Structure formats: structure tokens, C-alpha cells
Amino acid sequence: MTQYPKRLIEVDLPIKRISAHARREKSIRHGHISTLHIWWARRPLAACRAVICAALWPDPVDENCPQSFRDLATEYINNFAKKAIAINSDLSKNCSTEIWNKWQVLAKPENQLNSHNPQHWNILRNSLLDFISDFANWDNSTQPDYLETSRNLTQAAHEALGGIPGTKPLVVDPFAGGGSIPLEALRVGADAFASDINPVAVLLNKVVLEYIPKYGQQLADEVRKWGQWVKEEAEKELAQFYPKDADGSTPIAYLWARTIICEGPGCGAEVPLMRSLYLCKKSNRNIGLRIIPKPEEKRVDFEIIEKHKNKWVVADNPEIEVKNPSFDGTVKRGSATCPCCGYTTPVASVRIQLKARQGGANDARLFCVVTNKVKIQGRFYRLPNEQDLEAVKKASLELKKRVNQHTGELSLIPDEPTPPQGRSFRLESYGIDKFGDLFTYRQNLALTTLARLVQEVGNKLANDNDSGFAIAAQTILGMGVSRLSDICNSLCMWQNTKTQVCHAFTRQAISMMWDFAEPNIFADAAGNYYVTLTTMLEVIRAFSIIATSGQTEQFSANYHSLPNESAQGFITDPPYYDSIEYSDLSDFFYVWLKRTLPKTIGIPFEDELTPKEEECIVDPNRGKDKAYFEQQMGKAMAEGCRIVSPEGIGVIVFAHKSTSGWEAQLQAMIDAGWTITGSWAIDTEMGTRMNAMGTAALASSVHIVCRPRTFDSALIGDWRDVLQELPQRIHEWMPRLASEGVVGADAIFACLGPALEIFSRYSSVEKASGELVTLKEYLEYVWAAVSKEALSMIFSNADTTSFEEDARLTAMWLWTLSTGNIDNSDTSETETDDEDDETSSKTSKTGGYTLEFDAARKIAQGLGAHLEQLTRLVEVKGSTARLLPVSERTQYLFGKEESQAPSKTKGKKGKKKEVEQLNLFAVLGIPETEEDTDWGEKTVPQLGNTTLDRIHQSMILFAAGRSEALKRFLVEEGAGNDQRFWGLAQALSGLYPTGTDEKRWVDGVLARKKGLGF
């Protein structure tokens, strides 16, 4: 069997430090690729940069590592260490303190690495990993010493591994998407070949990999010049539709509400659909609206109110105080409540009314105008006036005139159909069936004007420059219009905490927005075309340091154009099963790009919409199921295996919370001929994102490392040998992950790499009977091995077999939902889209801890537990399983019936209720204070059947303030005499999420331990 040297990524990776840089990068905007144009689930550059370096560079400790690489790597690292500690060195400021101290030691003459001393090889490996972890820092991505050293190491590795001198290793990404992977391949000194089936993705990659490296700052200067021209020409045409105020103030945003007619008996009033009446909600400033019903006129008026000191007053007349104003909107879960009569028009009727008006954006109610004043900082709010309404009317008439006069292959306003109702687009039921319906008349007028002017620039440039440069400049100007469309549409909300317009794609979906914000595209605020373009120019400047161009093509990953064994790295971030419908989402931008891009760009923008048929995702609307995904992904993975050289390497990025998604991806890889050699979970997501709350959604993207399976390794594996090796591999891997902060669902999926290395090294695995073992069956054993290993880590000093199945399952369940010691504290207001608010059951306020049912079943099975026998602990509904919160187990644990529950305010008339403390006992028919009853003095609850039951009983007693009952329960009834009780309680304290009631309650019980003599 041929032995190739292992790469660094196959033996180690500083994932904790890389993850910190990846998380930080989420908040970086200036010069970041994300500000060039939107793409969904784009990989953080930090993670891509680190992974590509570790995948291309050999492990110097490996016995098969070429000595020539050790020699050069030693030289480069020694030189880097000297530069890092040099006096007045810029490099020293870029190193982390911990790693700079290491460079300080290494730079001393007596500590210089010797590539021929085997004892130094491990230090060299660690030095390379230290370099990678600091290079992942965004601040170091353009630092010359990091760039030079990384490129030297990449070239040394390539030639040492058999690459032709003078050539570079080729990294291929057939699902290039937003371009992070090929961009970072170029940065670290490799060649990059990026392809995608989606023309919008291909366009983004073409700009990043070809236009910017080729034209650099010259391109930025040209785009800035012509962008200014476009702005000035557009302002000449459109300024009348965005008039300034009489006092010179500039409107920066117009706040609108869609409306319906109240269907209450005899009412018929116009109801503005509004989520909230707050206009500004900051710690030092609060401004809102007060609705004034006018039932006789069948309408409502508005009044702006402001908080002065500790009271609300009318903004225009501060002498008038407003008592206890309500800032609740008129719409909730899609149903609209009329301020005039109080009748609630149901969501179905709201939809019918809006559907008849194509979503109702063009006859919405303008309720507020936000302005900037001359030489006065801050935002100012006023009610709309006649000038505002007249400007909107004039804009609609001008647009109608232009539509009638328009000639050309494409309609002036995008008339391409929006996608059917699905995960990505949820607008069909509101009558928004053309992309033009997403924009108001004034927005369509502005965007079509900018699109026309960009085309005019293209004609001027084509006459005065080489065609390639002209195409590049027009393309970026056109992308500016496309980007502007994301913040200049009728689905943008007003962020009252930041007092700015927020773009539509805050999520990977588009859904209804009842009240929306329209920016002034010429104001100095979010939504300004030239400001948008300026942020894109910062990207060009930042990436001009990459002088080598890559190659970009449009085609399916299933049919790659490269010849056999031509690439050294197959590194890609494929679609995540059913997570994102890229083609449907990208159509939003495609319809504008096809109206602004040059015809000679070389990317097909002639079709009505982006390609759908061959897109590799699960999409029930188009008949694409798990089998389809597996088949298509299998073809793509097989193509990757074909084009990678025998000694090459693959890294597949994947993140999905469903076991079916993982099974489909892994099956495709194994069937395609890949042997999986490792996996690393790099935290690339923000823990405060909406879908992460209270579920087992991955915080990390798992990077699956793989090699092409060679013919001489196409052996048949023995099932008994595989099962014998599996627990040991998991035992070696999980503590390593835990030391890097990888726990919970992240750790489970990160264990798949080493587990699958055992299975995938064989062409097939057979049982003694000759029966083939399927991947699905093997993964059941993997889950079991992971569950058992996790449990032994949770109870590090205890015999896990002594705990009953409910305790084992609860501990493992909570561990699966944990996310490590990452600071996810974010006090900013989380906004949900209105469609979720209206239709989703998953946003239920019900407590508990939710897992995908199949994941829960696998965990339980691995621990010898059965969900169907644990109905007092776990609730299963459809495809989800919920671990019941302790509060919901009260009746079961104390044997009381809900029918006995008294009034919660019994005996407390006129007195304010205590916060939550006694809510648990309301369902038990127990009076509210211990003094009111002998409960807890003469009687205590009967001991629960299991250790977990007894801990939950004690937690409930603590929560209710029953200190005497708790003492008798633990001491006299003997619950505290069982050491398993305290061991499990301690473990649960570490597992319950910080800030939860359960965490507080179990800590309260543990605090009594010493005082009670245990």
C-alpha cells in the first residue's frame, strides 16, 4: 500500500484559536469580501485560510515527510521568528502574545530549529500550527511577512511532494459560491479553479479571482470615478422624487405600513399593519408613535411621542404627558387588530386583501419620515406632509411613463416570476408573483435609472479602454446596483435599536414585512448608492495584494472540465442538504444583474432565471429528495476524486443538524471513492443567530478531511475488527476536541471523521455471514460510541453504569445542546421576520430542550435507553423530541392533579405576586407560603423512583422556597445520603445552560450540601 506523508490537517489543527478568529470575522465589514456582494453561508476567510494551509503543508513529524520540506520549512520558520521579535518590527504587533513569546524563544541562536534533528520536528510542527492560528487573524491577512512566509511554505510543500518546480499547487472548488475558498487559496500561494452552476456565484468569483488581481487599484480608481458620475446623473433625474424639507433637513428613510380594511361588523376602517410603534429604542433615547383612532373617518392618525426623563410626552408639545403608552403594533402572527373597533381580522383575510394588491407595497400608508438636520447630529422624526406624498405620486407617474416608452429585450421593471412558496420565498400567498412587485414605484424608478446609467458607462468605457478592463469596471458598477436592491425594496425593516434601514437578506430567506423602511438613495445613510459602491471599493483595495489570478467557470460540479489527476487539493463547501435554496435566493439579484452587466462578460445571464434543474439540494417543491441529493452529490464527489492526484487531499465543509443530511453527504463521499482521514469542527457561526436558540443547530462547520481511495487499499473490511477499533478512536479524539472547546452536537459530528476513517478505508465492510454493512448501520454504532464516551467525560469520576437510563439520557441530551465556553452574550434586539411570526410553530414559547427526533433516538439507543418508555421525561412530536423542563415534571414527581389547582392569588388580594417562585406549586394545590400549611413540616414528597427524579424533586422544593421540606427530603428521607445524588447534581450544574431556571435551582440545592452535613 502506497504511503503518502500526512498533511498537518490530518494530525492536528488549532481549532480553538481559528474559531475565535472566524467568529470575530463575522463582525468585520470594511474591506471584507462579504461587503462586495451578498452570498449565503459564505465561509469565514479565517477558517478557509487556516484549513488550506494545513491541507497543503505536510506534517514534518510524519516519517514519510520529504526532508526537503523539513529543510525549507525550518528555514522559513526560523526567519519568521527573527522578524517577529525584531525591534520596531510591524510583525511583532500582529502576533498574539502567547505565540510571540514562542517566537522569542525560537529566535535565540541556541534555540534555532535544526531540520536534521528528529527531536526538533515536533517543535517545527507546533510552530507551523502556531503560524497558521495567527495567520487566521483578519488583521494578518494582508501583512507582508505572513503572506511571504505562507506562500514560501506552500511552494516548498508543492515541490517536495512532486510538483513541477515553478508551478503551484492547484486547489479546486466546484461549489465556489461566495468565493472564500478559492480567494484564500490564491492568498497563500496556490492556484485556484472556482466553478459553480449559479451564474451569480460565478460572477462574484470572477471579480475576486480575475478582475481584482489583474487590475487592482486601477480598477478601484475607475469605478470610483464613474460611480460618482452615475450618482450625479441619477441625482439630476431623481432628486425631485426625494425632496429636502423646507428647513434644509434631508429625509434619510420613509417608514411605510401595508394596510387592510377592517372586517369587523360595521367598521371598515383602514388598518396599518405594524409590528411595533417604537421609532427609536436606545438606552438614552426613546421615541415612538401613538395611534389616534378616528372611527368616523374610518382611519387612524399618528402622533409622535418621546420619553423625557421618566415620562412620555407629545414630541411637538412636551407639556402634554402621555400616560402608560402601549407600543404593541396592530399585527401579530399575521392577524390584524383594528385600533378603531378592536376587531381582529384573521391572517387568511389579511392575505386575501394583500394578494389582490400584489402585496400592498404601492398603496401602503406612509406614517413617518426620518431626517438628518444640517449641523445637528442624530436622527429626527416627523409625520409625513403633502410634499412627501406628492413626491411619491410623481415618481409613480414618471415610472409609468418610462415603462410605456421603454424598448429593449428585457422589461424595464423585472417581470420574472418569483419562486413558489417554500423555505426561501414566502410571498406567493400575498400576490407577489413578479420580482418587480418586491419594490415600490419609487424604488423601481431609482433602480432602473441606476441600471440604465451603468449601461451608459459601459458604452463609454468600451470606446476608451481595453475590453477586459471596461467589462470589469461596468461589472462592479452593476454589482453596486444589485447590492443596493437588497436595501431598497419593500421587505426592509426599520431597526429602531440602530435607527437605520436594515437590508432584506438578514436571513437565508425572504418573507413578508408588514411595515417597511424605504431609504433615500442620495442621503448620507444606509441605502445610498455611492456609499454602497465605496464599501465595495474597499474590498478591491484590500485584495489588490493578491496579484495572481485564478480561473472561474460556470458548470455543474457533476461534470468538471479539468483532466484526471490535475489538482492537488479538492477543497469545497457544498450545499448543506436542504438548508439553503441558493438558486431561488440568487434570482433576487440575478434579475437586476442581467439588466446592468455587459453582454460580453462571458457568463450566461440570458436565461429568465438561474439554473434550477441540476442544483444539488433537497427541495420537495421540485421533487428533489434525499435520494436525489445523494445521487447528485455522489457524482460531484466522484468528479473530485477523479481530478485530484493520487497523493492529493480533499476537505469537504459540511454543517447540518439532521442525521439524514449527514448520512446523505457521507454516503456520497464514500461511494465516490474517498477515504475519510479526519474531521475538525471550526466555530463559524454566531451563537445568537435565530436558528441556534434552544436547538441543536451546529455552532461549527465540520471540515471533513479525505483522500482518494487507492486501488491497493480497496480491501474488504471485517465488521468485528471495525467495531473493535471504533471505541478506541472515539476515546482518543473526544478529549482532544473538548480541550479545544468543541462539545455537544459539534463534537458528535466532528467525531465522524476519525470514526469513518476506519470504515471508509475499505471498499466495503462485511459481517461474518457475508452481509454488507451499510453506512447507516455503522453510523448507529458511531453514535453509540460517542454517547458512551461523552457520558464518561461528563461523569469523569463516577461509574456511569450506576446511573439509571433517565439520568444518562438527560446528561447526554444537555451535553449535545451545549456549545462550549463561547461568549455568546448579545443584548441586541433579535428581529424575527413576519412570516415566521405568523406561521411557525417552532417559535413556541414552550420550554425544554429540543433535538431532532432521529438524533435523540440514536443518543438514547447508544445509552441503552428507549424514548417510548420515557414519556415522563421526553415528549416526541413529529420530527422533534423535547426534553421536558423540570417545571413540567412537577405533577408527576409530586403526585398531585391539576384539577386541585387553586387561584394563584389566594390570600394575597391586592398584593403584587412574587416573581415565578410559586408558579410551580400552583398546579399542586399547595398554599403559597410554608407558614400557610404543614406541607414541608409534617410531610415531604415521596422519594422519586430514580436519582434524577429525586434531584428534580429537590430542585422544585428549592424553587418554591420550601427550605424545611427540602431539608427533611434530603436528610430524614435520605435522598442526600446517596452519593449518586450529589454526583449527578454536580454534573447537571455543569450541563444546564447558564441563566436557566434549572441551573439556578440545582446550584441552590448543591449550596445546601455542606450545611446539611453531606
N, C-alpha and C positions, 0 to 999 in steps of 0.2 A: 504494500500500500504506500503510495507516494506521500511523503511528509512535507508540508509547506510550513514555513515559520508562522507562528501565531501572530496576529496583529495585537496591538495594545488593547483594542476594544474587546478582544476575546479573553483577556485575563484581568483587566481592571479598568475602572473609569471613575474619576472623582465626581460622582453624580450629585453629591450634596452641594458642592460649590458651583457646578454647572447649573443646577436647578435654581440656585439663588440668583445667578445672572439672568437666566431665562425668565424668571418671574419679574425681576426688575425691568427687563426689556419691555414688558407689556405696557409700562407707563411712559416709555420714551417715544417722542414724536419727531423732534427736529432731526431731519436727515435720515430717518428710518424708512425702510422700504415700504412699511405699511401706509405711509403718507403719500406714496406715489399713486396708489390706487387701491381700492378695496379688493381683497380676495379673502375667502372664508377659510378659517382654520389654518392660516399661514403659520408655518413652523417658526419659532423664535430663532433668530440668527445665531444666538449664543449656543443653543443646542446643536444646530447644524454644523457650525464651525468646529465645535469640540468633537462631535461624532466623526466628521470626515477626517480630521487629523488622526484620531485614534484608529480609524479603519484603514488608513493608508500607511501608517507607520508601523513597522514590525516591533515586536516585543524583544528588547535586547537580551532578556534573560533566557528566551527560548533557545534550546540547543540548535535549532535549525536557522536561527537568525544569521544572515550573512555578516561576516566580520567587517566587510566594507561599510555596512550601515553603522555598526557599532563605532567604527573609527570616525566617520564623519559626524555622527550624532554626538559623540563625545566632544569633538572639536567645537561644534556649534553651541552646545550647552555650556562648555567652559567659557567660550567667548561671551555668551549672553550673560552669564553670571558676573563676569568682569564689568560689562557695560552697566548692569543693573546697580552696581554699588559705586560706580564712578562718581566723583564729586561733580556736582552741578548737572548730573545726568537727568534728562527728562524721564528716562525709563524708570528710575527709582521711584518716581511719583506714581507710576502706573502699576507697580507691583503691590499685591496685598502684603500686609505686614508679616504675616506668617511665612509666606513664600519668599519675601525679600530677605528675611533672616536666614533662610536656607541658602539663597544665592550668596549671601555674605560669607557663610562658612565655605561654600564651594569655591569661591573666588580666591581664597588663600592659596598660595603656591603649593603648600604641603598637602592641600586637600583636593587638588586638581584631579579630575577623573582620568583613569587610565583604561582605555578600551580593551587592553590585553589582559587586564586583571579581572578574572571572573567575579571576584568579590565586589567589584565596582559596578557590575552590570545591573544589580538590583537598585543601586543608587541612581544609575542612569535612567532606568525605567521610571522610578519615582520622580526624577527631575523632569522627564518628558511629560508625565501626568500633571505635575505642578505647573509646567509651562502652559499646557492645554487649559487648565482650570482658570488661570489668569487671562489667557488669550480669549476666553469666552466672555470676558467683561466687555460690554459695549464700548467703553472708553478706550480700550486697547485695540479695537477692530481696525483702526487706521494708524496706529502707532508704528513708525517705520521699523523699529528693531524687532517687534513681534512679527510684522509682515515678512521681513527679510529672513528671519530665523525659521518661520513656519514653511516658507517656500523652499529654503535650502533643505530642510528635513524631508519635505515631500519629494524633492528631486532625488535626494540621496536614497530614499526608500525605493523609489521607482527604478532607478538604475541598479540598485543592489538586488532587487527582485527579478531582474532580467529585462527591464525596459531598455529600449534602444537609447543610447546616450544622446542627449539633446532633445528627446521627445518628452512629453509629460504624461502622467497617468490620466486616463480618460474616465471621468465619472459620469454615469448616465442616469437620468431621472425621467422616466416615461410618464409620470404623473406630476409634472413640474408645477402646476397650479400657480401660486404666487411667487415662485422663483427663489425661495430661500436656499434650497439645497444647491442648485447649480451656481448661484451667486457666491456662496461660501466656498464651493469647490474652486472657483476662479480665484477667490481671495487667497487661499492657502497654497496656490501654485499648481493646481491640476487643470486639465482641460475639462470643459463641461458640455454635455449634449443634453439639451432640455426639449422635451416634447410633451404635448397634451392634445387631447381630442377637441378641447374647447378653445375656440379662436380668441376669446378674451384672455384666457391664461397665456396663450401663445404670444399675444401682443405684449403683455406685461413682461414676459421673459425676453422678448426681442429687444425691448427698451433697455432692460437691465443688463443683458448679456452681450448685446451687439451695439446698440446706439451709444450708450453711455461710455463703455470702454473705448469706442472708436473716436467719438467726437468730444467727449469730456466737457471742459469748461466752455469751449467754443459753442457747444450746443446750448448750454445754460444761458450764455450771453444772448444768443439769437432768440431763444424762447422768451427771455425777459423783455427784449426789445419789442418783439411782435405781440407779446401778451399785453404790454402797455398800449399798443396800437389798438388791439381788439377791445380793451377796456374803454379807451377814449371814444372809439367809434360807436360802441354799444351804448355808452352813456349819452352820446348825442341823440341817438334814436329813442332811447328808453327813459331818459330822466323824467320826462313829463308823467310817466306812469308811477314814479316813486318820488313825489313832490316833497320838498322840505317844508317844515312848519313855518308859520309866519314869523316866529321869533328866531329863526335860523336853526332850530333843532333838526336833527336828522333821524327819521324813523329807521330803526335797525331791524325791527320784526313786527309783523302783523299777526295777531292771535285770533284764530277763527274757531268756530264751533259748528259742526254739522247740525242740522235741525230736523225735527219731525213735527207733525201736527198731533197734539194730544188726542187720544182716542177715548178719553173719559166722557161720560154722558153729558152732553150739552156744553162741553168745554171748547175744544177746537183751537186751543192756544198753541202758538209756536213754542216748541221746547228746544233750547240749545243743549246739545249733548256735550257735557263737560265732566271730566274726571275729578277735577279739584278746582276750588275757587282761589287758591293761592297763586299769586303772580311772582312774589319774591319770598323765599323762605330761608333766611340766613340767620346766623346767631345774633347778628347786630342789626338786622333789618327785616321787617315782616310787612308785606303789602298783599292785599287780597281784594276780592270783589264781594259785593253784597248784591244779591238778586232782589229786585223790586218787582213783585208780581203786578201785572195790570190786566186782570181777567176781563174787564170791559173791552179792552182793546185787543184781547186775545194775544198777548205778548208779554215779555218781561223786559225791564230795563236793568241797567247795571249802575253800580256806584262803587268807586274805588275807595277802599278804607286802608288805613295804615296804623301800625302799632306805635304809639308814642309813650315812652316809658312803660308803664304796665297796663295801659288801656288802649282800646281800639277807637279810632276817631275817623270821621269822614275826611278824606285827603284834602278836598277843596275847602273844607270848613271845619278845621280842627276843634272848634268849640263844641261840635256835636259829637257826643260819645256814642259808640255802638256797643251795646251790652251783649256779651256772650255770642259773638258771631259764629256761624257754622261755615266751615269751608268744605263740607262734603259737596261733591258735584251732583249732577242730575242723573247720571247714568251709572249703573252698577250691574256687572255681568250681562251687559247688553240691553238691559231693560231700562227705560227712561221714566223718571218720575217728574210729573208736571209741577212746577212751583206755583201755578195758579190754582189748581184744584186738588193736587195731591194724588191724582190717579197715576198708576204705573203702567205704561204701555209695554207689553211683553216684547222680548227680543225678536220673536218671529215677525211681529208687526213692524218693529224698527227696521228690520232687514228689508221687508217688502217696500216700505216707503223709500228707503235709500236706493234700493235696486232700480226703482222707476226713474231715479235721477242720477244714474251712473256713479253712485257713491255719495252724491250730495256735496262735493267739494266746491262746485261753482255757484251754488246758491247758499253757501254757508253764511253764518252770522259773524261779522267782524265785531269782536267785543272789546278789544284793547289794542293800542299801539304803543310799542316800547320805543323810546327815543334816547339819543345821546344829545346833550346840550353843549354848546360851544364853551370851551374853557372850564367846564364843570364836570368833575368825574362822577361816574355812576350811571345807573340806568334810571330812566324816568318813565312813568306810566300815565297814559291818558286814555279817555274814551275816544272812539273814532268820531271824526267830524265829516262834514259834507265833502270836503276836499279829498279825503281818503276814499270815500265811496265813489266819487266821480272819477278818480284815477283808475279804479278797478273797472268801472263801466267802460271807460275809454280804451283800456287795454283789451277788453273782450271784443270791442268793435274793430280795433286795429288787427287783432288776430284773425277775426272772421274775414276781413278784407284781404289779408295776406294769404289765407287759405284759398280763397276764391281766385287770387291772381297766380298762385303757385303752379309751376310746371316742373316736371322732373320725374325721374324713375321712381323715387320714393315719395311718399306723402310728406307734407311739411311736418305735421304732428305725427308721432309714431302711432300707427294704427295696427301694429302687430298684436296678436291676441296674447293676453296674459295666461299663465298656466292654470289648469283646473285646480279646484280646491284640493289642497294637500298639506304636507308638512311645511313647505316653504312659502306658498302663497295661499292666503286665506281670505280672498277678496271676491271670489266668484258670486257668493251669495249676496253681495252688496251691489251687483251690477257693474263692477269694474272689470270689464272683459277686454279692454284695449289698454296698452301701456300709456297712451295719451291721457286716459281717464285718471291716472295717478297724479296729474298735475292740474293746477288751476289755470284759468285762461292767462293770467299774467305770468305765471311760471312757464307755461308753454311758449308764450311770446318771447320771454327772456332767453330761454334755452335755444329756441330755433334761431333767434337773432345771433347768438354767440356761435352756433353751429355754422351759419352762413358766413360769418366773418372769418372763421377759421378756414373755411374752404377758400375764401378770397386770399388769405395769407398764403395758403398752399400754392395758388396760381402765381402770386408774386415771387415766392421763393423759387419756384421751378424755373423761372426765367433768369434768375440771377446766381444760382448755386448749382453744385453738382447734385444730381437727382437723389442720391442717398442721403445727403445732408438735409435737403429740402423735405424729404419724406420723414426723416427723424424729427425735425422741428414741428412740422404740421401734426405729426402723431402725438407729440406731447401736449401741444395746444388742444388737440381733440380730446385727449385723456382728461385735460382740465375741465372741459365741458361735461364729460361723463362723470367725473368726480363731483362736480357741482350738482348734478342731478340727484345725488344722494342726500343733499341737504336742502334742495329746492324742489320739494314735492309735498303733496298733501298728507304725508304719513310721518312728518317730522313733529316731534313734540317740543314744547317749551319746557326746558329744565329750570324749575323755579329755584332749585338749590344753587345752580350755577348762573342763573339768569342769562341763558343763551339758547339758541336754536340747536337742537340735537339731531344728528343725521338719522336717516331711516334705518340703516343697517346696523343697529346696535346689537342685533342678534343674527342668527343664520336663518331668518325667516322674515316675511313681510305680512303684516296683518293690519286690521283696521285701527285707525287712530281717530277717536271721536272729535277731539279738539286738537288742532294742529297749528304749527307756527310757520309762517312764511317769511324768509329773510329778505332784506333789501340787498340785492346783489352788488350794490355800489357802496353800501355803508361799511364803515371800518369795524366789522364784526364777523362772526361766523356766518358763512354763506356768501362771502364776497368772492367773485371770480378771480380777481388778481391776487388776493390773499391765498386762495386755494392754489393758484399756479406757483406762487412764491414758495410755499411749503414743498411743492414738487421739485423746485429748482435746488432746494437744499439737499435733496436726495442725490441729484446729479453731481453736486459738488462733493458730497461725502463719498460717492462711489467712483469718482473720477480717478481715484488712487489705484483702481483695478484697470490696468492698461491692456490686459489680454482679453480678447473677445471669445465668447463661447458660440455655440451653434444652437439655433432654435428651429424646430419644425412642428408642423401640425399633422398628427396622425394618431391612430388608436395605439394604445400600448400593446395590443394583441398582435400587431404587425409592424415590427420595428425595422427601420431601414438599414441599420448597421450590420456589418458582416459578423460571422461567427467569431467568438473569442477575441473581440476587438476592444473590449473595455476592461479596466482594472477594478472598477467599482460600480456596483449597481445599487444606488442609494436613493430611496424613494419614499414618499409619503402618500400611499394610495388612498382612495376613498374609504371611509370608515363604514362599510356595510350600508346601513340605512340612515346614517346621521345627517348628511347634507346633500341636498339636491342641487348640485353645482350648476347644471345647465339651466334649470328654471330660474335660479337666483341671478345668474350672469346675464340672462336675457334683459334684465332691467337696464344694464349698461350697454349691452350689445346694440339695442335699438338706437341709442344716441351715437355710439361709436361709428356705426355704419353710415351715419349722416355727417360725420366730421373727418373721417380718415381719408387719406389719398387712395385712389383706386389702384395705384401701383405698389401698394405696401407689400404685396406678396403673401398675405394671409386672407383666406376666403371669408369675406364679410358680405357675400352676395345672397346667402340664404335668408329666408324670412327670420329664422331664429337659430340659436346654437344647436349643434347635433344632440339628439336625444337617444337615438336607437342603440348606439353602441356604448353609451355611458355605463360604466361599471358600478352600479349601485343597486340596492334593493328598493324597488318602487312599485308598490301594489297597483297604483294608477295605470302603470304601463305594463303590467303583467310580469314584472321582474321580481322573482322570489329568491330565496336562499340558494336554490339550485342554479339559477341564472348567474347570481353573483359568483358562486364557487367556480362555475364554468368559465366565466369571463376573466376572473382574477387568476384562474389556473393558466389560461392562455398567456396573460401578461407576465406571470411569474416564470412560465416556461421560456418566453422570449428573453427575459432577463438572464435566465440560466444559459441560454444559447449564446448571447452576445458577450458574456463575461468569460475571461480567460480562465483556464483550469485552476490557476493559483490565485484568481481574483476573489473578491469578497462582496457580499451583499449586506445591506442594512435596510430593513423594512420597518417604517414607523407605523404603529397602529395604536388606536385608543378606542375602545368601545366597552360599554358597561355590560353588554349582554354576552352570555356564554355562546349563544348561537353565532354571533358576529365573529367571535374569536375562532370558533371551530371552523367556520367557513374560510377565514383568512389562512389559518394554519394548514387546513386540508389542501387549499390551493397551492401553498408553498411546497408542501411535502410531495404532492402529486407531480409538481413541476420539476422535481429533481434537486431540491435544496436540502442540505443538511444543516440543521439549526445548531449553532455553536455557542450561543449566549443571548442574553437579553438584559437591557438596562432601562429602568424607569426614570425618566427625566421629567421633573415637575415643570410643565409648560403652561399650566392653566392657573387662573385666579380662583382661589377658593371661595370668593364672594360672588362668583358668577351664578346666575339664577338657577341653572340646572344642577349645581353642585350642592344646593342646600337640602340637607336631610335625606340624601340618597347616596348610593354607592358609585356615583359617577366618578370616573377617574380624574385625579388631580394631575396625573402624569401621562405622558405619551411613552409607550413601551417601544424601545428600539430593538428589534429582533435581528440578531447577527447570524448570518448564514453563509455557507459555502456551496458551490456546485458539488453534487454527489458524483464522485468519480466511478468509473466502471468497476475498478478493482475493489470498491467499497460497497458494491451492490450485493450485499450478502443478506441472507435471511436470518433475522434475529430470533433468539429463543425467548419466549414470553417469561419464563422463570428467571432468566438472567436479567431481563429488563426490570422486572418487579423487584428483584433483589438490589439492584443498583439505585433505583429511584429514591428511596427514603434517604440514603446517604447523601445524594446530590442535593436534595432539598435541605438537609441538615447543614450542609456546608454553605449553602447560598443564603438562606434567610437571615442568619445573624449578620452577614455582610451587608445585606440590604438594610436591616434595622439600624446598623451603625451609620448609615448614610441618610437616615430619616425616612426610608421607604417602608411603609407599613400599610396594613389594610388591603383594600382592593388593588392598590398599586403593586403591593408585594406579591399578591396572588398571581397577577398576570406577569409580573417580572420574573417569577419562578418558571414560567412556561419555557423560557429559553433553555436553561440547563436541563429541565425535565425532557424537553423534546430533542435535545442533543442525543440522548440515549436512544430514543425511538427512531429519530429521522436518519441516523447514521446507516440504518438498514433499508434496503429496498422494500422489505416487508417484515413483519413480525408474526410468528406463528406460535400457536399453543401446541402442546404435545400431541393433540389429536389431529394436527394439521390445519386447524381452523385459523383463518387470518384474523388478527387483532385490528380492529378499526381504530382510527384516531379518536373517535368519540368515546369508545370504551376506555382507551388509555387515559384520556383526559379526566374521566371519572376517578381513576386511581391517583392522578396527579392532584386533584382537588382534595382527595382524602389525605394524601401525604402532606400537603401544605397545611391543611386544617390541624392535623396532629402536631406538626412541627410548631405552628403558631401557638397552639394551646400550651405546649411545653415551654415556650418562651414567655407566655402570659403568666403562667404559674411556675416561675423559674425555680422556686424552692419547695414545690409541692408535687405530690403524686397525683397526676391528673385523673388517673383511673378511680380515685376515691370520690370524685365529684359525680353527682347524678347527671343524666343527659341534659336536663334543662339548664344546669349551670354551665356545662361545656358549650352548649349551643349559644347561650346568651353571651358568654365571654367571646366566642369566636365571631358572633354576629356583630358585636360592638367593635371588635378589632377590625373587622372587614370595612366598617364605615369610617374608621379613623384615618386621619391624614397626616400624622406626624406632627412635629413641633414647628409648624409653619405659622407665622403670624398672619392670620387672615382677617385681622380686625379691620373692618372698614365701616365707618359710621355713615357713609354717604347713603342717600336715599336710593333704594333699589326700585327701578321702574319696571312694571310688567306691561306687556302690550295688551291692548284692549281685547283682542280676540281671545287670548288666554284667559283674561279676566272673565270672559263671557262663557267660554265653553269647556274650560279644563276642570277635570275632577282632581288632577294631580296637585293642584294648588290648595287642596283642602287643608283646613286648619287642624285636622286631626293629628294628634301627637304620635309618637312612636318612631321606629327606625325601619326604613323601607329598603328592601333588596329586591332585585329581580327574582321571581319565583324559582327559576331554574338554578340560579346561583345559590339561593337559600337551600334548595333541595340537595344540591351537591355538598354543601358545607355540612348539613345535617347528616347526610348519608356517610360522609367521611368520619363523623364523630360517633357513628352508631346510633344516631337519633332518627326519629321519624316524625315529620311535621304533622302528619294526620293524627298523631297521638298526643300532640302538644297544643291543642286548641285553646287551652287556658293561658298560653304564652305567646302563640303566634297566630295571626289572622291572615288567611290567604284569600285574596280577591283577584280573580283573573290572572294576569301575568305578574302580579306583585305579591310580596309577602311582607307583613309588618310585625315586627317585634313589639308587643304591647308595652306602652309605658306603665310604670309601676302603679300610677293612679288608676288605670283601668282594670287593675287586678284586685282592687280593694274588696269588692263584694265577694269574689271567690275566696280570698285569703281570710276574710273575717266572717264569712257565712251569713251575711245579712242580705235581705231582699230590698230591692229598690222601692217597692211599694210602701215600705216603712218610712221612707224619707220624709222628714218634717220640713216646714218652711225654714229657709236658711236664716231668716231674720227673727226667729222665735226668741222672745225675751229680750230683744235688742231694739225695740221700736225707737225710731228717731236717731239711733246711734249708727255711725258710719261703720260699714263692715270691715273686718280685718282683711288684709290682702291675702287671698288664696289659702291661708293657713288651714282653715277648717273645711274647705271645699271637699276634701277627701271624705270627711265624715258625714257630710250631708246625705250621702247615699246609704248611710248605715243606720240612720235614725238615732244618732247619738247626740246629746246636747252639746252646745258649743264650747263649754269650758269644763275642765276636770272637776271644778268645785260643784258643778250642777249635777253631778252623778257619782255613783260609786264605781262606775266603769273605770278601771285602772287602779282602784284601791282594793276592791273585793274580788274583781275578776280580771282576767287577762285573756287575750285571744289564745285559742288552742294552737299548739305548735304546728306549723306547716309540715307538709309531708316531706319536703326536700330542703336542703341547705339554702337554696335560692329562695324558696318560699319564705323561710324564716328571716332571711335578710330583708326581703321586701316587706314583711310584716313590721320589722323593727324600723325600717325607713319610713313607713306610713305613720307609725306611732310618733316618730321624731317630727315628721312634717306637721302633724296635728298638735304638737306641743304637749303630748301625753308623757311627760317625763317620768311620772310614777309608774305608769303602765309599762313604759319601756324598761325601767329598772327591774320591775318584777318579771317581765318577759325574759330578760337576759340572765338574771341572777337566779330567781326562785324557780322559774320554769326550766332553766338550764340551757336556753338557746345559746348563751355565750360560752358555755363550757366546752363546746365542740370547736377544736382548733380549725376545722374546715370552714366554720362560720367566719372567723376573722381573716383567714387566708383568702377566701372568696370575696369578702367585703373589700379587702385591700386591693385585690385585682380589679374589682368593679370601679373603685375610686379612680384607678388609672385609665379605665376604659370609657366611662361615661363622659361625653363631651363637656368641656369647660362651659360653665354658665347655665347648664341644665338643672332642673329641679332634682333629678336623680343624683347628680354629682354632689349637690349641696346636702341632700338627705343622707347619703351613705357616708359622707365625711362627718356629718353630725353624729351618726351612730359610732363611727370609729373614734371620735373625740371622747366618747363616754367610756371607752375600753379601760384605760388606766385607772380612772376614778372608781370604777366598779370592781377593781381588783383582778382584772384578767391580764 
